[in-house]
Amino acid sequence: MKKLFLVLCVLGVILPYYQLYYFLLENNWSMSGFWADIYSNHAISMITMDITVAATSFLVFIIYKFYNKKIDGRSFIKYLLSLFLVGFSLSMPLYLYDNYKN
């Protein structure tokens, strides 16, 4: 399982940034239109809102764990940075990778 979580961490970085690269390529390296596109139809809006709620839940969870001394400051910063610099697709598998016990 631990190896699987590591693979998911790698995919969690590569897959979203692959899409971002092509978005930027198609838009002359401009982020204009990005926010309009993520709410372009009901299906995309549903996925966007689903991930937003999941990522927010994870953020509340790691804040709770940090304030209750269940994770240290270094891990807390690592999960925060992974969440805000890459996304939920990295932060959750990274947390599971770090906390997996055989």
Backbone as numpy.savetxt, mean C-alpha at the origin, in Angstrom:
# Nx Ny Nz CAx CAy CAz Cx Cy Cz
5.21 -19.85 4.00 4.39 -18.64 4.00 5.25 -17.38 4.00
6.33 -17.41 4.75 7.17 -16.21 4.85 7.72 -15.83 3.47
8.13 -16.82 2.67 8.63 -16.55 1.32 7.52 -15.98 0.44
6.31 -16.49 0.61 5.17 -15.98 -0.14 4.92 -14.51 0.19
4.97 -14.16 1.48 4.78 -12.76 1.87 5.87 -11.87 1.28
7.09 -12.38 1.19 8.18 -11.61 0.58 7.92 -11.40 -0.91
7.45 -12.42 -1.60 7.10 -12.29 -3.02 5.97 -11.27 -3.18
5.00 -11.30 -2.29 3.90 -10.33 -2.35 4.39 -8.91 -2.09
5.39 -8.74 -1.23 6.00 -7.42 -1.03 6.61 -6.90 -2.32
7.34 -7.76 -3.00 7.98 -7.36 -4.27 6.91 -7.02 -5.31
5.90 -7.87 -5.44 4.80 -7.59 -6.37 4.04 -6.33 -5.98
3.93 -6.09 -4.68 3.24 -4.90 -4.19 3.93 -3.61 -4.56
5.20 -3.67 -4.88 5.94 -2.50 -5.37 5.90 -2.46 -6.90
6.21 -3.58 -7.53 6.35 -3.62 -8.99 5.04 -3.35 -9.72
3.97 -4.02 -9.34 2.72 -3.91 -10.10 2.11 -2.51 -10.07
1.98 -1.87 -8.90 1.42 -0.51 -8.92 2.33 0.50 -9.65
3.63 0.40 -9.44 4.53 1.36 -10.08 4.66 1.11 -11.58
4.44 -0.10 -12.02 4.39 -0.40 -13.45 3.24 0.38 -14.09
2.09 0.34 -13.42 0.93 1.07 -13.92 1.16 2.59 -13.86
1.78 3.05 -12.79 2.07 4.48 -12.67 3.03 4.93 -13.77
4.03 4.12 -14.06 4.98 4.45 -15.13 4.25 4.66 -16.45
3.36 3.75 -16.80 2.63 3.88 -18.07 1.64 5.04 -18.04
1.05 5.31 -16.90 0.18 6.49 -16.80 0.99 7.75 -17.08
2.14 7.88 -16.44 2.99 9.06 -16.64 3.50 9.14 -18.07
3.84 8.02 -18.65 4.31 7.99 -20.03 3.24 8.51 -20.99
2.00 8.09 -20.77 0.88 8.52 -21.61 0.50 9.98 -21.38
0.87 10.55 -20.24 0.47 11.92 -19.88 1.65 12.87 -19.83
2.67 12.60 -20.64 3.85 13.48 -20.71 4.46 13.75 -19.34
4.54 12.71 -18.51 5.16 12.75 -17.18 4.47 13.77 -16.27
3.17 13.90 -16.45 2.36 14.81 -15.63 1.34 14.00 -14.84
1.09 14.42 -13.61 0.09 13.75 -12.78 -1.31 14.34 -12.99
-1.43 15.33 -13.86 -2.74 15.93 -14.09 -3.67 14.86 -14.68
-4.84 14.81 -14.19 -5.80 13.82 -14.62 -5.80 12.54 -13.80
-4.81 12.39 -12.93 -4.71 11.16 -12.14 -5.94 10.97 -11.25
-6.29 12.01 -10.50 -7.42 11.88 -9.56 -8.74 11.71 -10.29
-8.88 12.35 -11.43 -10.10 12.17 -12.21 -10.20 10.73 -12.73
-9.07 10.15 -13.12 -9.07 8.78 -13.65 -9.41 7.74 -12.59
-9.00 7.95 -11.32 -9.28 6.91 -10.32 -10.74 6.90 -9.88
-11.49 7.90 -10.34 -12.94 7.91 -10.10 -13.69 8.01 -11.42
-13.12 7.43 -12.48 -13.68 7.60 -13.83 -14.98 6.83 -14.06
-15.20 5.77 -13.32 -16.47 5.04 -13.43 -16.75 4.33 -12.11
-17.92 3.73 -12.01 -18.32 3.12 -10.73 -17.44 1.93 -10.35
-17.00 1.16 -11.32 -16.17 -0.01 -11.00 -14.82 0.43 -10.43
-14.20 1.40 -11.05 -12.90 1.90 -10.58 -13.09 2.61 -9.23
-14.17 3.35 -9.07 -14.46 4.02 -7.80 -14.64 3.00 -6.68
-15.30 1.89 -6.96 -15.50 0.85 -5.96 -14.15 0.29 -5.48
-13.26 0.00 -6.43 -11.95 -0.54 -6.08 -11.14 0.50 -5.31
-11.18 1.75 -5.75 -10.46 2.83 -5.07 -10.94 2.98 -3.63
-12.24 2.98 -3.44 -12.79 3.13 -2.09 -12.49 1.90 -1.22
-12.53 0.72 -1.81 -12.22 -0.50 -1.09 -10.79 -0.46 -0.55
-9.85 -0.09 -1.40 -8.44 -0.03 -0.99 -8.22 1.10 0.00
-8.93 2.21 -0.17 -8.80 3.33 0.77 -9.24 2.91 2.17
-10.35 2.21 2.27 -10.83 1.75 3.59 -9.86 0.72 4.17
-9.37 -0.19 3.35 -8.43 -1.21 3.83 -7.13 -0.56 4.31
-6.60 0.39 3.54 -5.36 1.06 3.93 -5.56 1.90 5.19
-6.70 2.57 5.31 -7.00 3.35 6.51 -7.13 2.44 7.72
-7.75 1.29 7.55 -7.87 0.32 8.64 -6.49 -0.15 9.09
-5.60 -0.41 8.13 -4.25 -0.83 8.47 -3.50 0.29 9.19
-3.69 1.52 8.75 -3.06 2.67 9.41 -3.52 2.78 10.86
-4.82 2.68 11.11 -5.35 2.72 12.47 -4.79 1.56 13.29
-4.70 0.39 12.68 -4.17 -0.80 13.34 -2.72 -0.61 13.78
-1.86 -0.10 12.89 -0.45 0.04 13.28 -0.26 1.19 14.29
-1.09 2.21 14.20 -1.03 3.28 15.22 -1.42 2.70 16.57
-2.48 1.92 16.61 -2.91 1.26 17.84 -1.81 0.36 18.40
-1.22 -0.46 17.53 -0.15 -1.36 17.97 1.05 -0.58 18.51
1.37 0.54 17.89 2.50 1.35 18.33 2.22 1.97 19.70
1.06 2.56 19.87 0.73 3.21 21.15 0.56 2.21 22.29
0.26 0.98 21.97 0.15 -0.06 22.99 1.41 -0.90 23.11
2.50 -0.38 22.55 3.84 -0.98 22.67 3.93 -2.40 22.10
3.11 -2.70 21.10 3.14 -4.02 20.46 4.11 -4.04 19.28
4.44 -2.86 18.72 5.48 -2.75 17.71 6.39 -1.58 18.09
7.66 -1.68 17.72 8.61 -0.63 18.08 8.54 0.53 17.08
9.21 1.61 17.43 9.19 2.81 16.62 9.76 2.61 15.23
10.80 1.81 15.12 11.42 1.55 13.82 10.45 0.82 12.88
9.78 -0.19 13.40 8.80 -0.93 12.60 7.62 -0.03 12.23
7.19 0.78 13.18 6.08 1.71 12.92 6.42 2.63 11.76
7.62 3.21 11.77 8.05 4.10 10.69 8.13 3.32 9.37
8.65 2.09 9.42 8.76 1.27 8.21 7.39 1.03 7.59
6.39 0.70 8.41 5.05 0.44 7.88 4.39 1.72 7.38
4.61 2.82 8.09 4.07 4.11 7.63 4.66 4.51 6.29
5.99 4.43 6.17 6.64 4.80 4.91 6.20 3.90 3.77
6.11 2.60 4.04 5.68 1.69 2.97 4.25 1.98 2.55
3.41 2.36 3.50 2.02 2.67 3.18 1.90 3.95 2.36
2.63 5.00 2.75 2.47 6.29 2.08 3.36 6.47 0.85
4.47 5.75 0.78 5.34 5.89 -0.39 5.02 4.88 -1.49
4.51 3.72 -1.11 4.14 2.72 -2.11 2.64 2.46 -2.04
2.17 1.98 -0.91 0.74 1.73 -0.77 0.45 0.51 0.07
-0.82 0.24 0.19 -1.29 -0.90 0.98 -0.75 -2.21 0.41
-0.49 -2.23 -0.90 0.01 -3.43 -1.56 1.39 -3.85 -1.07
2.12 -2.93 -0.46 3.41 -3.28 0.16 3.28 -3.36 1.68
2.60 -2.42 2.28 2.60 -2.34 3.75 1.98 -3.56 4.43
0.90 -4.07 3.90 0.27 -5.24 4.52 1.11 -6.50 4.36
1.58 -6.85 3.16 2.46 -8.02 3.06 3.74 -7.87 3.88
4.27 -6.65 3.98 5.47 -6.41 4.78 5.19 -6.68 6.26
4.06 -6.21 6.75 3.68 -6.47 8.13 3.53 -7.98 8.37
2.86 -8.66 7.45 2.67 -10.11 7.59 4.01 -10.84 7.52
4.89 -10.40 6.64 6.22 -10.99 6.53 6.99 -10.84 7.84
6.98 -9.64 8.40 7.70 -9.37 9.64 7.13 -10.13 10.84
5.84 -10.38 10.82 5.19 -10.95 12.00 4.76 -12.40 11.84
5.17 -13.04 10.75 4.80 -14.44 10.55 5.59 -15.34 11.49
4.91 -16.21 12.15 5.53 -17.18 13.05 5.16 -18.57 12.54
6.15 -19.44 12.42 5.88 -20.81 11.94 5.08 -21.61 12.92
